[in-house]
Amino acid sequence: MKKYRLVCLAVIAGFIAYSVFVFQSSVTPYVTFSQAKSAKSAVQVKGTLASPKITPTEDGKLTQFMLRDDAGEEVAVVYRGVKPEGLEQATGIVAIGKYSNGQFQADKLLVKCPSKYQGSVNK
């Protein structure tokens, strides 16, 4: 009976250790561009458009723009994917990816749209 309990405890401890490892590897922290430059894995950078100029490619599969992070640093962001709707009017943008070759290579973009989704108030 003692051996059975030890095996069960070992299995439970192994499951907990594996769960912690998987959770930590899936967490993407928020950082500034200066921190993203030294990060080894994917990170999230929150900011706003630094310039109204957004450059999509002809096929629409690549979009480039300047993003200003919360610390005020501006970096070119290259997003591989279809340009999100409302990017030009965004009040906030979160770019998820890695810093490489003087640019932030974004795998995902989260766009915070202005109040266009709020209902109008009738007086």
C-alpha positions as CSV (number, residue, x, y, z in Angstrom):
1,M,0.0,0.0,0.0
2,K,2.9,2.4,0.8
3,K,4.4,1.8,-2.6
4,Y,1.1,2.5,-4.3
5,R,0.9,5.9,-2.5
6,L,4.4,6.8,-3.5
7,V,3.7,6.1,-7.1
8,C,0.5,8.1,-7.0
9,L,2.4,11.1,-5.4
10,A,5.1,10.8,-8.0
11,V,2.6,10.9,-10.8
12,I,0.8,13.9,-9.3
13,A,4.1,15.7,-8.8
14,G,5.1,15.0,-12.4
15,F,1.8,16.3,-13.7
16,I,2.1,19.5,-11.6
17,A,5.6,20.1,-12.8
18,Y,4.6,19.5,-16.5
19,S,1.6,21.9,-16.1
20,V,3.8,24.6,-14.7
21,F,6.3,24.2,-17.5
22,V,3.6,24.3,-20.2
23,F,1.9,27.4,-18.6
24,Q,5.1,29.3,-18.3
25,S,6.0,28.6,-22.0
26,S,2.6,29.8,-23.1
27,V,2.7,33.1,-21.2
28,T,3.8,36.1,-23.3
29,P,4.8,39.1,-21.1
30,Y,4.2,42.8,-21.9
31,V,7.5,44.6,-22.4
32,T,8.8,47.8,-24.0
33,F,10.8,47.7,-27.2
34,S,14.1,48.1,-25.3
35,Q,13.2,44.9,-23.4
36,A,12.0,43.2,-26.5
37,K,15.4,43.7,-28.2
38,S,17.0,41.4,-25.6
39,A,14.2,38.9,-25.2
40,K,14.8,35.3,-26.4
41,S,11.1,34.4,-26.9
42,A,7.9,36.0,-28.1
43,V,6.8,39.1,-26.2
44,Q,3.9,41.6,-26.3
45,V,4.5,45.3,-26.9
46,K,1.7,47.7,-26.3
47,G,1.6,51.1,-28.0
48,T,0.0,53.5,-30.4
49,L,0.6,54.3,-34.1
50,A,3.6,56.7,-34.3
51,S,2.8,57.7,-37.8
52,P,-0.4,57.5,-39.9
53,K,1.6,55.8,-42.7
54,I,0.7,52.1,-42.9
55,T,2.3,50.2,-45.8
56,P,0.7,47.0,-46.9
57,T,2.2,44.9,-49.7
58,E,0.3,44.4,-53.0
59,D,-0.8,40.9,-52.1
60,G,-2.0,42.2,-48.7
61,K,-0.1,39.6,-46.7
62,L,2.5,41.9,-45.1
63,T,1.8,45.2,-43.3
64,Q,4.5,47.6,-42.0
65,F,3.9,50.6,-39.6
66,M,5.7,52.5,-36.9
67,L,4.6,51.8,-33.3
68,R,5.3,53.9,-30.3
69,D,5.5,51.9,-27.0
70,D,4.5,53.2,-23.6
71,A,8.1,54.3,-23.0
72,G,8.0,56.5,-26.1
73,E,10.4,54.5,-28.3
74,E,9.3,54.1,-31.9
75,V,10.1,50.9,-33.9
76,A,9.0,49.6,-37.3
77,V,6.6,46.7,-36.9
78,V,6.3,44.1,-39.7
79,Y,3.1,42.0,-39.5
80,R,2.8,38.9,-41.6
81,G,-0.9,38.6,-42.3
82,V,-4.0,40.5,-43.5
83,K,-4.1,44.0,-42.2
84,P,-6.6,44.2,-39.3
85,E,-9.6,46.4,-39.9
86,G,-9.5,49.7,-38.1
87,L,-5.8,49.8,-37.7
88,E,-5.6,53.4,-38.8
89,Q,-8.2,54.5,-36.2
90,A,-6.8,52.3,-33.4
91,T,-6.5,53.8,-29.9
92,G,-4.1,51.1,-28.9
93,I,-2.2,48.2,-30.5
94,V,-0.6,45.1,-29.0
95,A,2.0,43.5,-31.2
96,I,3.0,39.9,-30.3
97,G,6.2,38.6,-31.7
98,K,10.0,39.0,-31.6
99,Y,12.5,41.8,-32.3
100,S,14.8,41.0,-35.2
101,N,17.0,42.9,-37.6
102,G,16.0,46.3,-36.4
103,Q,12.3,45.6,-36.7
104,F,9.6,44.0,-34.5
105,Q,8.4,40.9,-36.4
106,A,4.7,40.5,-35.3
107,D,3.0,37.2,-35.5
108,K,-0.3,38.6,-34.1
109,L,-1.8,42.1,-33.8
110,L,-4.5,43.1,-31.3
111,V,-6.2,46.3,-32.2
112,K,-8.2,48.4,-29.7
113,C,-10.8,50.2,-31.8
114,P,-12.3,53.6,-30.8
115,S,-15.8,53.9,-29.6
116,K,-17.4,52.9,-32.9
117,Y,-18.8,49.9,-31.2
118,Q,-20.5,51.8,-28.4
119,G,-24.2,52.6,-28.9
120,S,-25.3,56.2,-29.3
121,V,-27.2,57.8,-26.4
122,N,-30.5,59.3,-27.3
123,K,-31.5,62.5,-25.4
